[in-house]
Amino acid sequence: MTGQQTARVGVLALQGDFREHIAVLRGLGADASPVRRPEELASIDGLVIPGGESSVMDKLSRAFGLAEPLKEAIAGGLPVYGTCAGLIMLADTIVDGIAGQQSLGGLDVAVRRNAFGSQVDSFETDLDIPAIGGGPLHAVFIRAPIVESLGDRATALARVGDGRVVAVEQGDLLGTSFHPEITGDTRFHEYFLGKVRSRG
């Protein structure tokens, strides 16, 4: 794929708000499609793992035979962007997962699920994120995780006011605690598509 060709981006569609991500990506000119089967990974240049319930996503990915192919694709360099539950799925370590919960790994971080509380503790705030440019980004946090610790290979892109990390990057992997797919601000998706296209 050259920079002039359409980026083919899959959105993991086992559970969660995958439809919103597909709509944003298509609006930015990407060829976005749902991914539910291992063979669909062969036809994409990048993958988005949406928000939802990380423990359910984990169980479904294993039940559908997707977990191991996803781990192999991530290890092989597939650009992947995880939002909220997707960030948890990409983390090497989940510090408070339910019994038996697994992640796909790839991001050299430890995350804490529902770090800000339950659904009623959802909130919005503006974040300064120099990497994406364009001034403050309005971020929506819904039962959001946080990055509790960063490994040497991962870089923090954004923090909330108390210093906790809510956006992280490592090579072609990207993760956010918040949900840019529901705010109308497409800069994170554009930033991710830049990774997909440059790799191609």
Disulfide bonds with the S-S distance in Angstrom:
none
